[in-house]
Amino acid sequence: MEKVTLSDGRIATQKKLKVKDLVNAERQANGKEYLVKYAIIAAKILIDGKIIVLEDILELDEDDLVLIGDLFEETKNV
């Protein structure tokens, strides 16, 4: 799956990352380890072609977060 349509009509797509992007995502959580996974999700996607941040992920509906997770299902088995 290459893209998903969120409940508000915006399009989420997966983007390629470099290791430094993952490191920066972990830093973004500011020592709050429970937020790291959400910061990494934010680093890995674009919404309507735009870069998003942790706060954007935290504002999503749960159903939209599940849809975004579907973007990564294919790569889990590789």
C-alpha positions as CSV (number, residue, x, y, z in Angstrom):
1,M,0.0,0.0,0.0
2,E,1.5,3.3,-1.0
3,K,-1.1,5.8,0.4
4,V,-4.1,5.9,2.6
5,T,-7.0,8.5,2.8
6,L,-7.6,9.8,6.3
7,S,-11.0,10.5,7.7
8,D,-10.8,14.2,6.8
9,G,-9.8,13.5,3.2
10,R,-6.1,14.1,3.6
11,I,-3.7,11.6,2.0
12,A,-0.9,10.0,4.0
13,T,2.1,8.5,2.1
14,Q,5.2,6.7,3.3
15,K,8.5,8.4,2.8
16,K,12.0,7.0,2.8
17,L,14.2,7.8,5.7
18,K,17.9,8.0,6.6
19,V,19.1,6.7,9.9
20,K,19.6,10.4,11.0
21,D,15.9,10.9,10.5
22,L,15.1,8.2,13.0
23,V,17.6,9.6,15.5
24,N,16.1,13.0,15.2
25,A,12.6,11.5,15.7
26,E,13.8,9.9,19.0
27,R,15.2,13.2,20.1
28,Q,11.9,15.0,19.3
29,A,10.2,13.0,22.0
30,N,12.3,15.0,24.5
31,G,13.0,12.2,27.0
32,K,9.4,10.9,27.0
33,E,10.1,7.4,25.8
34,Y,6.5,6.5,25.5
35,L,6.2,9.1,22.6
36,V,9.2,7.8,20.6
37,K,7.1,5.4,18.5
38,Y,4.7,8.2,17.5
39,A,7.6,10.5,16.7
40,I,9.0,7.8,14.4
41,I,5.7,7.4,12.7
42,A,5.6,11.1,12.1
43,A,9.1,10.9,10.6
44,K,8.0,8.1,8.3
45,I,5.0,9.7,6.6
46,L,3.9,12.7,4.7
47,I,0.4,14.1,4.9
48,D,-0.8,15.8,1.7
49,G,2.9,15.8,0.6
50,K,4.0,17.7,3.7
51,I,6.4,16.8,6.5
52,I,4.6,16.4,9.8
53,V,5.8,16.4,13.4
54,L,4.9,14.4,16.6
55,E,2.1,16.8,17.5
56,D,0.4,16.1,14.2
57,I,0.3,12.4,15.0
58,L,-1.0,13.1,18.5
59,E,-4.0,15.1,17.0
60,L,-5.1,12.2,14.7
61,D,-8.1,10.1,15.4
62,E,-7.3,6.5,16.4
63,D,-8.8,5.1,13.2
64,D,-6.5,7.3,11.1
65,L,-3.5,6.0,13.1
66,V,-4.5,2.5,12.3
67,L,-4.8,3.4,8.6
68,I,-1.3,4.9,8.7
69,G,-0.1,1.7,10.2
70,D,-1.3,-0.1,7.2
71,L,1.3,1.8,5.1
72,F,3.9,-0.3,6.9
73,E,2.3,-3.7,6.8
74,E,4.0,-4.8,3.6
75,T,7.5,-3.9,4.9
76,K,7.0,-5.9,8.1
77,N,7.3,-9.2,6.3
78,V,10.4,-8.3,4.3
